[in-house]
């Protein structure tokens, strides 16, 4: 649905009510809003929305690659310690290796979702999205950790020399964070509750 002009208020309500019903039913994706909040278009399917969201997440990680490459040249090198020393929200004593800048990344975070994901990295059980290899002996991976609040963070790690190294915990952009928010529960239809 495209909106090439400003609808009268009554017609806009009709158009948007159909769109909202289709979104709740899972038939259409969200509206794309233009200047002054006018609806410009709607994604026709949730599959398309999910695909665009995934591509945007991947683009954000790829754009951070120069920063990540600079991090792994830190003169102090990699530190290995129990996970509880890196993440105060977990009591896990599983050893984890990380680059120094990761401490600054985690300093203001206290999400249990991130703590759980870090445990998965330390245990070698977390499966992320692969990034292009920077060398024959290393494999980069990333995962977007979301939660109920508006924040979302990328965990980025690499496997090199039979060791997993946590490289970064970076905040996702506002657009990506909003796109990964869980959809609100549809309101119950009052007519189906036996009310006149």
DANOR-V14092 format. One record per pair of residues at least 24 apart in sequence whose ideal C-beta (glycine too) atoms are under 7 Angstrom apart, sorted by the first residue. I is the first residue (numbers start at 1). J is the second residue. If there is no record, write none. Layout:
# DANOR-V14092
((I & J) (I & J))
This chain:
# DANOR-V14092
((1 & 41) (1 & 42) (2 & 41) (3 & 38) (3 & 39) (3 & 40) (6 & 38) (24 & 186) (53 & 179) (53 & 180) (56 & 175) (56 & 176) (57 & 144) (57 & 176) (58 & 129) (60 & 172) (60 & 173) (60 & 176) (61 & 131) (61 & 142) (61 & 154) (61 & 156) (64 & 170) (68 & 156) (68 & 167) (68 & 168) (71 & 99) (71 & 101) (71 & 167) (71 & 168) (72 & 99) (72 & 167) (74 & 99) (74 & 100) (74 & 101) (76 & 100) (78 & 165) (83 & 118) (83 & 119) (83 & 122) (87 & 115) (87 & 118) (89 & 115) (90 & 115) (90 & 118) (90 & 119) (92 & 119) (92 & 122) (94 & 119) (94 & 122) (94 & 123) (95 & 122) (96 & 121) (96 & 122) (96 & 166) (97 & 163) (97 & 164) (97 & 165) (97 & 166) (98 & 165) (98 & 166) (99 & 165) (99 & 167) (101 & 168) (102 & 166) (102 & 168) (102 & 169) (105 & 168) (105 & 169) (105 & 170) (106 & 169) (109 & 169) (111 & 147) (113 & 145) (113 & 147) (114 & 145) (114 & 153) (114 & 169) (117 & 143) (117 & 145) (117 & 155) (121 & 155) (121 & 157) (121 & 164) (121 & 166) (124 & 164) (137 & 161) (144 & 172) (144 & 180) (146 & 180) (150 & 177) (151 & 177) (152 & 176) (152 & 177) (152 & 180))
